[in-house]
Amino acid sequence: MRTHDAPSESTARQLRSSWGVQQVFLSSSTDIDVLCDFAIAQLEGEGIAQTGDPVVIMAGSSSGGKAVTDTVRMVIVP
């Protein structure tokens, strides 16, 4: 399973149709730990992930007006 924290709903739809990514759309956050905790809680709440599952979280930021993916974190769901 692939998951991605998408910066926009349009990006999330494109990822799902192109790559089979299970997206979690959330508003912006400046704290990557908070973002990861929120994403994992959402995946658990939707029954997509459970304790012991590996999850790859990708997040990005706007740099110079252009959105880029600049964080990739692998987490084992606690």
DSSP file (Angstrom, degrees, kcal/mol; ACC not computed):
  #  RESIDUE AA STRUCTURE BP1 BP2  ACC     N-H-->O    O-->H-N    N-H-->O    O-->H-N    TCO  KAPPA ALPHA  PHI   PSI    X-CA   Y-CA   Z-CA
    1    1 A M              0   0    0      0, 0.0     2,-0.4     0, 0.0    55,-0.3   0.000 360.0 360.0 360.0 138.4    0.0    0.0    0.0
    2    2 A R  E     -a   21   0A   0     18,-0.5    20,-4.2    53,-0.1     2,-0.3  -0.932 360.0-174.4-113.2 138.2    1.2    3.5   -0.8
    3    3 A T  E     -a   22   0A   0     53,-0.5     2,-0.3    -2,-0.4    20,-0.2  -0.943   2.6-177.3-128.4 155.0    0.1    6.6    1.1
    4    4 A H  E     -a   23   0A   0     18,-0.9    20,-2.2    -2,-0.3     2,-1.0  -0.969  28.0-134.4-152.6 132.8    0.9   10.2    0.4
    5    5 A D  E     -a   24   0A   0     53,-1.7    55,-0.2    -2,-0.3    20,-0.2  -0.798  37.3-152.5 -85.4 104.8   -0.1   13.4    2.2
    6    6 A A  E     -a   25   0A   0     -2,-1.0    20,-0.8    18,-0.7     3,-0.1  -0.587  17.7-143.9 -87.9 140.7   -1.1   15.5   -0.7
    7    7 A P  S    S+     0   0    0      0, 0.0     2,-0.3     0, 0.0    -1,-0.1   0.669  86.5  18.7 -74.8 -16.5   -0.9   19.3   -0.8
    8    8 A S  S  > S-     0   0    0      1,-0.1     4,-2.2    19,-0.1     5,-0.1  -0.987  75.5-118.5-149.3 156.8   -4.1   19.6   -2.8
    9    9 A E  H  > S+     0   0    0     -2,-0.3     4,-2.3     1,-0.2     5,-0.2   0.856 115.3  56.7 -64.4 -33.7   -7.1   17.5   -3.5
   10   10 A S  H  > S+     0   0    0      2,-0.2     4,-2.2     1,-0.2    -1,-0.2   0.929 107.9  46.8 -62.6 -45.5   -6.2   17.6   -7.2
   11   11 A T  H  > S+     0   0    0      1,-0.2     4,-2.5     2,-0.2    -2,-0.2   0.907 110.4  53.9 -62.3 -41.5   -2.8   16.2   -6.6
   12   12 A A  H  X S+     0   0    0     -4,-2.2     4,-2.1     1,-0.2    -2,-0.2   0.917 108.9  48.1 -60.2 -44.5   -4.3   13.5   -4.4
   13   13 A R  H  X S+     0   0    0     -4,-2.3     4,-2.4     1,-0.2     5,-0.2   0.905 111.5  50.5 -63.3 -41.2   -6.7   12.4   -7.2
   14   14 A Q  H  X S+     0   0    0     -4,-2.2     4,-2.4     1,-0.2     5,-0.3   0.901 109.9  50.0 -64.6 -40.7   -3.8   12.3   -9.7
   15   15 A L  H  X>S+     0   0    0     -4,-2.5     4,-2.5     1,-0.2     6,-1.2   0.904 111.3  49.5 -63.6 -40.8   -1.7   10.2   -7.4
   16   16 A R  H  X5S+     0   0    0     -4,-2.1     4,-1.3     4,-0.2    -2,-0.2   0.928 115.6  41.2 -66.0 -44.8   -4.5    7.7   -6.8
   17   17 A S  H  <5S+     0   0    0     -4,-2.4    -2,-0.2    -5,-0.2    -1,-0.2   0.857 123.5  37.9 -73.9 -33.3   -5.3    7.3  -10.5
   18   18 A S  H  <5S+     0   0    0     -4,-2.4    -2,-0.2    -5,-0.2    -3,-0.2   0.870 134.4  14.5 -84.9 -38.1   -1.7    7.2  -11.7
   19   19 A W  H  <5S-     0   0    0     -4,-2.5    -3,-0.2    -5,-0.3    -2,-0.2   0.449  93.6-114.7-121.8  -3.7    0.0    5.2   -9.0
   20   20 A G     << +     0   0    0     -4,-1.3   -18,-0.5    -5,-0.6     2,-0.3   0.798  57.0 165.9  70.4  27.0   -2.7    3.5   -6.9
   21   21 A V  E     -a    2   0A   0     -6,-1.2     2,-0.9   -20,-0.1    -1,-0.2  -0.583  38.2-136.7 -79.1 134.2   -1.6    5.7   -3.9
   22   22 A Q  E     -a    3   0A   0    -20,-4.2   -18,-0.9    -2,-0.3     2,-0.2  -0.825  34.1-157.6 -88.6 106.6   -4.0    5.8   -0.9
   23   23 A Q  E     -a    4   0A   0     -2,-0.9     2,-0.4   -20,-0.2   -18,-0.2  -0.525  21.3-160.4 -91.8 152.3   -3.9    9.5   -0.2
   24   24 A V  E     -a    5   0A   0    -20,-2.2   -18,-0.7    -2,-0.2     2,-0.5  -0.974  16.3-153.4-126.3 114.5   -4.7   11.4    3.0
   25   25 A F  E     +a    6   0A   0     -2,-0.4     2,-0.3   -20,-0.2   -20,-0.1  -0.773  24.0 164.1 -91.9 126.9   -5.4   15.1    2.3
   26   26 A L        -     0   0    0    -20,-0.8     3,-0.1    -2,-0.5    -2,-0.0  -0.957  38.5-100.3-138.8 160.6   -4.6   17.4    5.2
   27   27 A S        -     0   0    0     -2,-0.3   -19,-0.1     1,-0.2    -1,-0.0  -0.237  60.5 -71.4 -72.2 168.7   -4.2   21.1    5.7
   28   28 A S        -     0   0    0    -21,-0.1     2,-0.3     2,-0.0    -1,-0.2  -0.211  50.1-178.3 -66.1 151.1   -0.7   22.5    6.0
   29   29 A S        -     0   0    0     -3,-0.1    -3,-0.0     1,-0.1     3,-0.0  -0.989  25.1-155.8-146.2 144.4    1.5   21.9    9.1
   30   30 A T  S    S+     0   0    0     -2,-0.3     2,-0.6     1,-0.1    -1,-0.1   0.515  80.2  76.3 -98.2  -6.4    5.0   23.1    9.9
   31   31 A D     >  -     0   0    0      1,-0.1     4,-2.3     2,-0.0     3,-0.2  -0.909  62.1-163.6-110.2 110.0    5.7   20.2   12.3
   32   32 A I  H  > S+     0   0    0     -2,-0.6     4,-2.6     1,-0.2     5,-0.2   0.830  90.4  55.8 -63.4 -33.1    6.5   16.9   10.5
   33   33 A D  H  > S+     0   0    0      2,-0.2     4,-2.4     1,-0.2    -1,-0.2   0.910 108.9  46.6 -65.6 -41.3    6.0   14.9   13.7
   34   34 A V  H  > S+     0   0    0     -3,-0.2     4,-2.4     2,-0.2    -2,-0.2   0.915 112.6  51.0 -64.1 -43.3    2.5   16.3   14.1
   35   35 A L  H  X S+     0   0    0     -4,-2.3     4,-2.5     2,-0.2    -2,-0.2   0.922 111.4  47.0 -60.6 -45.8    1.8   15.6   10.4
   36   36 A C  H  X S+     0   0    0     -4,-2.6     4,-2.5     2,-0.2     5,-0.2   0.919 112.0  49.9 -64.1 -44.3    3.0   12.0   10.6
   37   37 A D  H  X S+     0   0    0     -4,-2.4     4,-2.3     1,-0.2    -1,-0.2   0.907 112.6  48.0 -60.4 -42.0    0.9   11.4   13.8
   38   38 A F  H  X S+     0   0    0     -4,-2.4     4,-2.3     2,-0.2    -2,-0.2   0.924 111.4  49.6 -65.1 -45.0   -2.2   12.8   12.1
   39   39 A A  H  X S+     0   0    0     -4,-2.5     4,-2.4     1,-0.2    -2,-0.2   0.918 112.0  47.9 -61.6 -44.1   -1.6   10.8    8.9
   40   40 A I  H  X S+     0   0    0     -4,-2.5     4,-2.6     1,-0.2     5,-0.2   0.917 110.6  51.5 -63.8 -42.8   -1.2    7.5   10.9
   41   41 A A  H  X S+     0   0    0     -4,-2.3     4,-2.6    -5,-0.2    -1,-0.2   0.900 110.8  49.1 -60.2 -40.4   -4.3    8.3   13.0
   42   42 A Q  H  X S+     0   0    0     -4,-2.3     4,-1.8     2,-0.2     6,-0.2   0.918 111.4  48.5 -64.9 -44.0   -6.3    8.8    9.8
   43   43 A L  H  <>S+     0   0    0     -4,-2.4     5,-2.4     2,-0.2     6,-1.4   0.894 114.4  45.9 -64.3 -40.3   -5.1    5.6    8.2
   44   44 A E  H ><5S+     0   0    0     -4,-2.6     3,-1.4     4,-0.2    -2,-0.2   0.921 111.1  53.0 -66.8 -43.6   -5.9    3.6   11.4
   45   45 A G  H 3<5S+     0   0    0     -4,-2.6    -2,-0.2     1,-0.3    -1,-0.2   0.816 110.4  47.1 -62.1 -31.9   -9.3    5.3   11.7
   46   46 A E  T 3<5S-     0   0    0     -4,-1.8    -1,-0.3    -5,-0.1    -2,-0.2   0.417 115.1-116.2 -89.6   0.7  -10.2    4.3    8.1
   47   47 A G  T < 5S+     0   0    0     -3,-1.4    -3,-0.2     2,-0.2    -2,-0.1   0.680  84.3 118.0  74.8  17.0   -9.0    0.8    8.7
   48   48 A I  S   <S+     0   0    0     -5,-2.4     2,-0.3    -6,-0.2    -4,-0.2   0.833  76.8  25.1 -84.4 -35.4   -6.2    1.1    6.1
   49   49 A A        -     0   0    0     -6,-1.4     2,-0.3    -9,-0.2    -2,-0.2  -0.929  65.6-176.1-129.9 153.0   -3.3    0.6    8.5
   50   50 A Q    >   -     0   0    0     -2,-0.3     3,-2.4    -3,-0.1    27,-0.3  -0.898  46.8 -53.3-140.8 171.3   -3.0   -1.2   11.8
   51   51 A T  T 3  S+     0   0    0     -2,-0.3    -1,-0.1     1,-0.3    26,-0.0  -0.151 123.5  20.5 -49.2 130.3   -0.3   -1.8   14.5
   52   52 A G  T 3  S+     0   0    0     25,-3.0    -1,-0.3     1,-0.3    -3,-0.0   0.220  90.0 129.8  94.1 -13.6    2.9   -3.2   13.0
   53   53 A D    <   -     0   0    0     -3,-2.4    24,-3.0    24,-0.1     2,-0.4  -0.515  58.5-126.3 -73.7 138.4    2.2   -2.0    9.4
   54   54 A P  E     -B   76   0B   0      0, 0.0     2,-0.4     0, 0.0    22,-0.2  -0.708  29.6-171.8 -81.4 136.6    5.0   -0.1    7.7
   55   55 A V  E     -B   75   0B   0     20,-3.0    20,-3.1    -2,-0.4     2,-0.6  -0.996  15.4-149.7-130.9 132.7    3.8    3.2    6.3
   56   56 A V  E     -B   74   0B   0     -2,-0.4     2,-0.5   -55,-0.3   -53,-0.5  -0.912  15.2-163.4-102.9 123.0    5.7    5.6    4.0
   57   57 A I  E     -B   73   0B   0     16,-3.4    16,-2.8    -2,-0.6     2,-0.4  -0.921   4.9-171.2-110.4 125.6    4.7    9.2    4.5
   58   58 A M  E     +B   72   0B   0     -2,-0.5   -53,-1.7    14,-0.2     2,-0.3  -0.954  11.4 169.1-115.6 134.6    5.6   11.8    1.9
   59   59 A A  E     -B   71   0B   0     12,-2.5    12,-1.9    -2,-0.4    11,-1.2  -0.939   9.1-167.4-140.5 161.7    5.1   15.5    2.5
   60   60 A G  E     -B   69   0B   0     -2,-0.3     2,-0.3     9,-0.3     9,-0.3  -0.830   7.8-148.6-142.2 179.4    6.2   18.7    0.8
   61   61 A S  E     -B   68   0B   0      7,-2.1     7,-2.8    -2,-0.3     2,-0.6  -0.922  30.1-100.4-144.5 168.1    6.5   22.4    1.1
   62   62 A S  E     -B   67   0B   0     -2,-0.3     2,-0.5     5,-0.2     5,-0.3  -0.853  36.3-177.4 -95.3 123.4    6.3   25.4   -1.1
   63   63 A S  E >  S-B   66   0B   0      3,-2.9     3,-1.3    -2,-0.6    -2,-0.0  -0.953  74.0 -15.7-124.5 112.0    9.7   26.7   -2.0
   64   64 A G  T 3  S-     0   0    0     -2,-0.5    -1,-0.1     1,-0.3     3,-0.1   0.812 128.7 -54.6  66.1  29.2    9.8   29.9   -4.0
   65   65 A G  T 3  S+     0   0    0      1,-0.2     2,-0.5     0, 0.0    -1,-0.3   0.355 118.5 107.1  87.1  -6.5    6.1   29.4   -4.9
   66   66 A K  E <   -B   63   0B   0     -3,-1.3    -3,-2.9     2,-0.0     2,-0.4  -0.920  67.8-131.6-110.5 128.2    6.6   25.9   -6.2
   67   67 A A  E     +B   62   0B   0     -2,-0.5     2,-0.3    -5,-0.3    -5,-0.2  -0.619  32.4 175.0 -79.4 131.8    5.4   22.9   -4.3
   68   68 A V  E     -B   61   0B   0     -7,-2.8    -7,-2.1    -2,-0.4     2,-0.7  -0.975  36.1-118.5-135.2 148.6    8.0   20.1   -3.9
   69   69 A T  E     +B   60   0B   0     -2,-0.3    -9,-0.3    -9,-0.3     3,-0.1  -0.796  44.1 156.6 -84.0 117.0    8.1   16.8   -2.0
   70   70 A D  E     +     0   0B   0    -11,-1.2     2,-0.4    -2,-0.7   -10,-0.2   0.313  51.0  61.9-126.7   7.6   11.0   17.3    0.4
   71   71 A T  E     +B   59   0B   0    -12,-1.9   -12,-2.5     2,-0.0     2,-0.4  -0.988  47.1 172.1-138.5 128.8   10.2   14.8    3.2
   72   72 A V  E     +B   58   0B   0     -2,-0.4     2,-0.4   -14,-0.2   -14,-0.2  -0.991  12.2 175.9-132.0 125.0    9.9   11.0    3.0
   73   73 A R  E     -B   57   0B   0    -16,-2.8   -16,-3.4    -2,-0.4     2,-0.5  -0.994  20.8-150.4-134.9 130.2    9.5    9.1    6.3
   74   74 A M  E     -B   56   0B   0     -2,-0.4     2,-0.4   -18,-0.2   -18,-0.2  -0.877  23.7-179.8 -98.4 129.9    9.0    5.4    6.9
   75   75 A V  E     -B   55   0B   0    -20,-3.1   -20,-3.0    -2,-0.5     2,-0.6  -0.981  27.1-138.7-131.2 138.0    7.1    4.7   10.1
   76   76 A I  E     -B   54   0B   0     -2,-0.4   -23,-0.1   -22,-0.2   -25,-0.1  -0.881  38.8-113.3 -92.2 124.2    5.9    1.4   11.7
   77   77 A V              0   0    0    -24,-3.0   -25,-3.0    -2,-0.6   -24,-0.1  -0.381 360.0 360.0 -61.7 123.3    2.4    2.0   13.0
   78   78 A P              0   0    0      0, 0.0    -1,-0.2     0, 0.0   -27,-0.1   0.488 360.0 360.0 -70.7 360.0    2.6    1.9   16.8
